[in-house]
Amino acid sequence: MIFKVLIVDDDYINRHLLVSLLKKELYQIETIESVDGEDALQKCKEHSDLQLILLDIEMPNMDGSDFLRLYKKDEKTSQVPVIAISSNDLRKKEIISFGANAFLQKPITEKKLIAAIREVQN
């Protein structure tokens, strides 16, 4: 079975790092990339078989917290676990209250990422 992940981050390097970490640990993976919350909402509609969303919080246009508020309103898709990622640990409670299943503070390590994925998948 292929594990399908949406990676939402405005920074190409961060998206590439997450893809590399995932492919190193999870061998059968398909990643979809998105540059902001607005684009991510569209990708969620296009890919109803997503199994995980990795979501940066600080982004232009629509940030991660706005994405979460809109995404979690849609009962069809809101069951997909979301791991929020931010350099600002002060927003953790806010982001969890908006519906994120887990929160990781940058910089991300392979060990923390995989542990968070396992936690939200159980």
Backbone as a chain_set.jsonl record, in Angstrom:
{"seq": "MIFKVLIVDDDYINRHLLVSLLKKELYQIETIESVDGEDALQKCKEHSDLQLILLDIEMPNMDGSDFLRLYKKDEKTSQVPVIAISSNDLRKKEIISFGANAFLQKPITEKKLIAAIREVQN", "coords": {"N": [[0.833, -1.184, 0.0], [0.494, 2.227, -0.782], [1.57, 5.101, 0.894], [0.07, 8.146, 1.167], [0.877, 11.501, 1.158], [0.316, 14.913, 1.849], [2.274, 17.73, 1.543], [2.617, 20.832, 2.876], [4.054, 23.796, 2.447], [5.595, 26.926, 2.064], [8.227, 27.151, 1.412], [10.544, 25.831, -0.746], [12.853, 24.332, -0.111], [12.323, 23.368, 2.475], [10.092, 21.731, 1.886], [11.33, 19.861, 0.208], [13.169, 18.719, 1.998], [11.409, 17.459, 3.83], [10.174, 15.589, 2.111], [12.428, 14.023, 1.466], [13.114, 12.974, 4.006], [10.811, 11.467, 4.549], [10.788, 9.604, 2.424], [13.085, 8.219, 2.961], [12.473, 6.82, 5.263], [9.886, 5.72, 4.945], [9.052, 3.549, 2.595], [7.208, 3.077, 0.455], [5.749, 5.577, -0.759], [3.8, 8.402, -1.666], [4.055, 11.719, -2.492], [2.468, 14.849, -2.38], [2.809, 18.186, -3.186], [2.357, 21.475, -1.852], [2.067, 25.048, -1.865], [0.858, 26.91, -0.212], [-1.9, 27.57, 2.095], [-4.299, 27.93, 0.667], [-3.841, 26.722, -1.842], [-3.419, 24.186, -0.825], [-5.958, 23.449, 0.176], [-7.308, 23.114, -2.243], [-5.818, 20.979, -3.317], [-6.492, 18.998, -1.495], [-9.137, 18.531, -2.177], [-8.782, 17.466, -4.698], [-7.389, 15.138, -4.176], [-8.668, 12.753, -2.653], [-7.814, 10.585, -1.257], [-5.822, 11.046, 0.598], [-3.55, 10.413, 3.292], [-2.181, 11.708, 5.244], [-1.32, 14.99, 6.352], [1.234, 17.294, 6.24], [1.86, 20.275, 7.634], [2.987, 23.487, 7.291], [2.972, 26.408, 9.326], [3.488, 29.229, 9.203], [2.95, 30.986, 6.437], [2.645, 32.758, 3.295], [-0.253, 34.365, 1.75], [-2.625, 32.241, 2.425], [-2.311, 31.158, 5.637], [-1.199, 28.417, 7.775], [-2.909, 28.135, 10.037], [-5.316, 29.319, 9.197], [-5.888, 27.598, 7.081], [-6.322, 25.197, 8.536], [-8.658, 25.83, 10.03], [-10.591, 26.086, 7.964], [-10.336, 23.627, 6.634], [-10.961, 21.68, 8.587], [-13.651, 22.096, 8.884], [-14.886, 20.747, 6.836], [-16.478, 17.849, 6.675], [-16.05, 15.614, 5.09], [-13.328, 15.432, 4.507], [-11.953, 15.988, 6.808], [-10.991, 14.021, 8.48], [-8.443, 13.193, 7.97], [-5.251, 12.971, 9.365], [-3.388, 15.765, 10.653], [-0.226, 17.114, 10.858], [1.177, 19.765, 12.297], [3.685, 22.191, 11.609], [6.072, 24.384, 12.829], [8.228, 27.188, 13.451], [7.674, 28.657, 15.584], [6.995, 28.03, 18.715], [5.168, 29.101, 20.442], [2.68, 29.175, 19.319], [1.584, 26.695, 19.514], [-0.594, 25.692, 21.223], [-2.752, 27.116, 20.149], [-2.8, 26.157, 17.489], [-3.263, 23.411, 17.837], [-5.787, 23.614, 18.962], [-7.219, 24.39, 16.737], [-7.404, 22.063, 15.365], [-5.199, 20.498, 14.591], [-3.439, 17.415, 14.723], [-1.0, 16.9, 15.771], [2.041, 18.601, 16.72], [5.02, 19.943, 15.563], [8.126, 21.417, 16.24], [10.274, 23.459, 14.349], [13.825, 23.181, 14.002], [13.124, 20.261, 12.061], [13.606, 16.866, 12.85], [14.466, 13.617, 11.618], [13.807, 11.548, 13.383], [11.914, 12.766, 15.154], [9.896, 13.438, 13.336], [9.053, 10.937, 12.253], [8.193, 9.685, 14.603], [6.032, 11.351, 15.29], [4.35, 10.889, 13.094], [3.767, 8.164, 13.424], [2.401, 8.324, 15.838], [0.057, 9.836, 15.219], [-1.146, 8.158, 13.398], [-2.076, 6.022, 14.777]], "CA": [[0.0, 0.0, 0.0], [1.257, 3.473, -0.864], [1.217, 6.105, 1.888], [-0.07, 9.387, 0.413], [1.084, 12.631, 2.059], [0.338, 16.281, 1.327], [3.245, 18.58, 2.235], [2.237, 22.22, 2.645], [5.091, 24.715, 2.927], [5.943, 27.883, 1.017], [9.665, 27.069, 1.159], [10.901, 24.636, -1.513], [13.873, 23.554, 0.61], [11.637, 22.647, 3.547], [9.306, 20.648, 1.276], [12.27, 18.849, -0.268], [13.685, 18.037, 3.183], [10.366, 16.555, 4.33], [10.062, 14.483, 1.153], [13.619, 13.168, 1.642], [12.979, 12.246, 5.27], [9.737, 10.482, 4.411], [11.187, 8.526, 1.506], [14.129, 7.445, 3.62], [11.876, 5.971, 6.299], [8.674, 5.061, 4.449], [9.496, 3.224, 1.249], [6.153, 3.225, -0.54], [5.141, 6.857, -0.42], [3.534, 9.371, -2.718], [3.925, 13.038, -1.891], [1.896, 15.95, -3.139], [3.335, 19.408, -2.576], [1.536, 22.663, -1.939], [2.851, 26.206, -1.449], [0.146, 27.693, 0.802], [-3.144, 26.958, 2.538], [-5.311, 27.97, -0.39], [-3.492, 25.65, -2.774], [-3.59, 22.917, -0.11], [-7.39, 23.117, 0.185], [-7.626, 22.599, -3.576], [-5.197, 19.655, -3.46], [-7.283, 18.07, -0.674], [-10.323, 18.189, -2.97], [-8.332, 16.662, -5.837], [-6.814, 13.875, -3.703], [-9.5, 12.331, -1.524], [-7.195, 9.426, -0.611], [-4.694, 11.452, 1.441], [-3.464, 9.737, 4.584], [-1.503, 12.581, 6.187], [-0.96, 16.326, 5.896], [2.294, 17.981, 6.973], [1.423, 21.643, 7.402], [3.709, 24.632, 7.838], [2.021, 27.389, 9.841], [3.776, 30.568, 8.679], [3.008, 31.024, 4.977], [1.905, 33.89, 2.718], [-1.609, 34.106, 1.239], [-3.388, 31.608, 3.499], [-1.37, 30.444, 6.502], [-1.613, 27.101, 8.256], [-4.044, 28.192, 10.964], [-6.514, 29.549, 8.379], [-6.141, 26.329, 6.392], [-6.914, 24.251, 9.489], [-10.042, 26.216, 10.342], [-11.442, 25.758, 6.825], [-10.226, 22.196, 6.347], [-11.642, 20.886, 9.612], [-15.1, 22.278, 8.731], [-15.365, 19.818, 5.813], [-16.541, 16.522, 7.303], [-15.581, 14.58, 4.163], [-11.867, 15.319, 4.484], [-11.322, 16.394, 8.059], [-10.501, 12.876, 9.241], [-7.025, 12.983, 7.659], [-4.421, 13.595, 10.402], [-2.568, 16.909, 10.278], [0.911, 17.444, 11.719], [1.559, 21.161, 12.079], [5.116, 22.433, 11.755], [6.327, 25.82, 12.963], [9.396, 27.588, 14.236], [7.14, 29.401, 16.714], [6.377, 27.116, 19.663], [4.125, 29.813, 21.171], [1.392, 28.968, 18.645], [1.219, 25.285, 19.617], [-1.948, 25.509, 21.765], [-3.693, 27.654, 19.163], [-2.851, 25.271, 16.331], [-3.93, 22.185, 18.272], [-7.212, 23.937, 19.141], [-7.814, 24.478, 15.405], [-7.615, 20.726, 14.84], [-3.991, 19.73, 14.259], [-3.3, 16.213, 15.544], [0.321, 16.949, 16.402], [2.78, 19.836, 16.461], [6.474, 19.8, 15.586], [8.845, 22.683, 16.132], [11.462, 23.443, 13.491], [14.096, 22.303, 12.862], [12.564, 18.912, 12.129], [14.534, 15.744, 12.72], [13.84, 12.398, 11.115], [13.264, 10.814, 14.524], [10.694, 13.449, 15.622], [8.888, 13.352, 12.288], [8.521, 9.575, 12.184], [7.459, 9.452, 15.858], [4.76, 12.064, 15.185], [3.526, 10.174, 12.11], [3.274, 6.931, 14.069], [1.447, 8.72, 16.872], [-1.23, 10.251, 14.661], [-1.711, 7.069, 12.62], [-2.647, 4.996, 15.698]], "C": [[0.882, 1.254, 0.0], [0.685, 4.471, 0.136], [1.227, 7.461, 1.201], [-0.09, 10.584, 1.36], [1.046, 13.951, 1.285], [1.286, 17.098, 2.185], [2.954, 20.024, 1.857], [3.285, 23.127, 3.278], [5.463, 25.64, 1.778], [7.406, 27.818, 0.616], [10.014, 25.74, 0.475], [11.881, 23.745, -0.757], [13.238, 22.752, 1.744], [10.798, 21.491, 3.0], [10.216, 19.512, 0.838], [12.855, 18.038, 0.903], [12.658, 17.036, 3.719], [10.177, 15.358, 3.411], [11.22, 13.511, 1.339], [13.524, 12.337, 2.916], [11.921, 11.153, 5.171], [10.161, 9.308, 3.532], [12.283, 7.65, 2.1], [13.526, 6.429, 4.583], [10.692, 5.144, 5.794], [8.864, 4.789, 2.963], [8.436, 3.408, 0.172], [5.338, 4.466, -0.197], [4.906, 7.677, -1.677], [3.341, 10.711, -2.027], [3.328, 14.008, -2.899], [2.361, 17.204, -2.432], [2.423, 20.589, -2.849], [2.291, 23.837, -1.332], [2.163, 27.103, -0.417], [-1.181, 27.011, 1.122], [-4.216, 26.908, 1.474], [-5.086, 26.859, -1.407], [-3.708, 24.284, -2.12], [-5.057, 22.5, -0.048], [-7.809, 22.532, -1.157], [-7.057, 21.189, -3.761], [-5.958, 18.607, -2.639], [-8.538, 17.628, -1.424], [-9.953, 17.254, -4.12], [-7.855, 15.276, -5.419], [-7.561, 13.42, -2.45], [-8.9, 11.153, -0.753], [-5.95, 9.784, 0.209], [-4.736, 10.721, 2.77], [-2.813, 10.598, 5.655], [-1.258, 13.935, 5.532], [0.122, 16.87, 6.825], [2.145, 19.452, 6.629], [2.307, 22.666, 8.092], [2.668, 25.655, 8.289], [2.258, 28.771, 9.239], [3.983, 30.521, 7.17], [2.28, 32.267, 4.484], [0.539, 33.426, 2.205], [-2.487, 33.542, 2.351], [-2.43, 30.798, 4.359], [-1.982, 29.141, 7.014], [-2.805, 27.134, 9.191], [-5.347, 28.456, 10.204], [-6.886, 28.285, 7.604], [-6.849, 25.354, 7.327], [-8.37, 24.566, 9.792], [-10.991, 25.841, 9.205], [-11.473, 24.254, 6.557], [-11.033, 21.356, 7.329], [-13.155, 21.076, 9.584], [-15.699, 21.267, 7.761], [-15.32, 18.389, 6.366], [-16.027, 15.412, 6.4], [-14.08, 14.349, 4.281], [-11.22, 15.496, 5.844], [-10.805, 15.251, 8.915], [-9.015, 12.581, 8.983], [-6.192, 13.686, 8.731], [-3.539, 14.716, 9.843], [-1.468, 17.088, 11.326], [1.346, 18.851, 11.35], [3.037, 21.337, 12.388], [5.344, 23.941, 11.806], [7.615, 26.06, 13.725], [8.962, 28.302, 15.508], [6.357, 28.473, 17.644], [5.229, 27.776, 20.431], [2.742, 29.599, 20.564], [0.867, 27.543, 18.796], [-0.215, 25.081, 20.112], [-3.013, 25.976, 20.774], [-3.89, 26.666, 18.012], [-3.543, 23.953, 16.682], [-5.431, 22.451, 18.434], [-7.933, 24.068, 17.8], [-7.955, 23.108, 14.745], [-6.392, 19.953, 14.421], [-3.882, 18.541, 15.227], [-1.979, 16.153, 16.273], [1.005, 18.242, 15.979], [4.266, 19.533, 16.572], [7.102, 21.17, 15.432], [10.067, 22.497, 15.241], [12.689, 23.724, 14.335], [13.582, 20.883, 13.123], [13.678, 17.886, 12.013], [13.754, 14.53, 12.223], [13.143, 11.653, 12.254], [11.947, 11.434, 15.014], [9.566, 13.316, 14.605], [8.241, 11.97, 12.257], [7.73, 9.239, 13.447], [6.088, 10.132, 15.8], [3.815, 11.37, 14.203], [2.948, 8.913, 12.736], [2.213, 7.24, 15.106], [0.084, 9.069, 16.281], [-1.891, 9.158, 13.829], [-2.361, 5.994, 13.498], [-3.996, 5.41, 16.225]], "O": [[1.891, 1.316, 0.703], [-0.529, 4.663, 0.215], [2.267, 7.894, 0.703], [-0.943, 10.682, 2.242], [1.652, 14.089, 0.223], [1.132, 17.16, 3.405], [3.03, 20.404, 0.689], [3.387, 23.211, 4.502], [5.628, 25.19, 0.644], [7.789, 28.371, -0.415], [9.807, 24.666, 1.041], [11.739, 22.522, -0.769], [13.579, 21.587, 1.949], [10.788, 20.402, 3.574], [9.913, 18.341, 1.067], [13.013, 16.822, 0.804], [13.004, 15.896, 4.026], [10.035, 14.23, 3.884], [11.009, 12.298, 1.366], [13.818, 11.141, 2.908], [12.123, 10.04, 5.658], [9.914, 8.151, 3.871], [12.387, 6.468, 1.769], [14.02, 5.307, 4.7], [10.53, 3.989, 6.185], [8.837, 5.72, 2.158], [8.755, 3.86, -0.927], [4.367, 4.404, 0.557], [5.698, 7.651, -2.619], [2.555, 10.825, -1.086], [3.64, 13.985, -4.089], [2.314, 17.277, -1.204], [1.807, 20.699, -3.909], [3.068, 23.658, -0.394], [2.809, 27.961, 0.185], [-1.543, 26.009, 0.506], [-4.967, 25.935, 1.394], [-6.017, 26.147, -1.786], [-4.13, 23.336, -2.782], [-5.368, 21.318, -0.201], [-8.574, 21.569, -1.208], [-7.731, 20.31, -4.297], [-6.054, 17.452, -3.051], [-8.952, 16.474, -1.314], [-10.721, 16.358, -4.471], [-7.908, 14.338, -6.214], [-7.127, 13.678, -1.327], [-9.423, 10.768, 0.293], [-5.117, 8.92, 0.48], [-5.807, 10.443, 3.31], [-2.876, 10.269, 6.84], [-1.022, 14.026, 4.327], [-0.051, 16.902, 8.044], [2.287, 19.839, 5.469], [2.375, 22.714, 9.32], [1.597, 25.753, 7.69], [1.305, 29.418, 8.805], [5.026, 30.087, 6.681], [1.395, 32.779, 5.17], [0.228, 32.235, 2.23], [-3.037, 34.307, 3.143], [-1.804, 29.856, 3.872], [-3.132, 28.816, 6.718], [-3.642, 26.232, 9.14], [-6.379, 27.873, 10.538], [-8.064, 27.945, 7.489], [-7.858, 24.754, 6.956], [-9.216, 23.671, 9.808], [-12.083, 25.331, 9.458], [-12.532, 23.689, 6.283], [-11.717, 20.416, 6.924], [-13.878, 20.294, 10.2], [-16.888, 20.958, 7.845], [-14.247, 17.8, 6.502], [-15.606, 14.366, 6.896], [-13.608, 13.217, 4.169], [-10.042, 15.18, 6.009], [-10.232, 15.492, 9.978], [-8.406, 11.798, 9.712], [-6.398, 14.873, 8.986], [-3.021, 14.631, 8.73], [-1.742, 17.199, 12.521], [1.82, 19.102, 10.242], [3.573, 20.716, 13.306], [4.873, 24.682, 10.943], [8.035, 25.239, 14.54], [9.773, 28.529, 16.406], [5.192, 28.169, 17.387], [4.4, 27.076, 21.013], [1.734, 29.821, 21.235], [-0.191, 27.218, 18.257], [-0.979, 24.359, 19.473], [-4.037, 25.319, 20.585], [-5.02, 26.38, 17.616], [-4.331, 23.44, 15.887], [-6.252, 21.604, 18.08], [-9.147, 23.873, 17.739], [-8.56, 22.998, 13.679], [-6.527, 18.832, 13.93], [-4.2, 18.665, 16.41], [-1.841, 15.446, 17.271], [0.603, 18.89, 15.013], [4.718, 18.941, 17.552], [6.676, 21.98, 14.608], [10.798, 21.514, 15.36], [12.587, 24.458, 15.318], [13.607, 20.386, 14.25], [14.579, 18.019, 11.185], [12.538, 14.44, 12.393], [12.016, 11.185, 12.096], [10.977, 10.717, 15.26], [8.412, 13.104, 14.977], [7.016, 11.856, 12.238], [6.698, 8.574, 13.365], [5.091, 9.544, 16.219], [2.614, 11.277, 14.456], [1.759, 8.633, 12.586], [1.236, 6.504, 15.241], [-0.942, 8.632, 16.802], [-3.094, 9.23, 13.579], [-3.112, 5.154, 13.002], [-4.607, 4.675, 17.001]]}, "num_chains": 1, "name": "protein.A"}
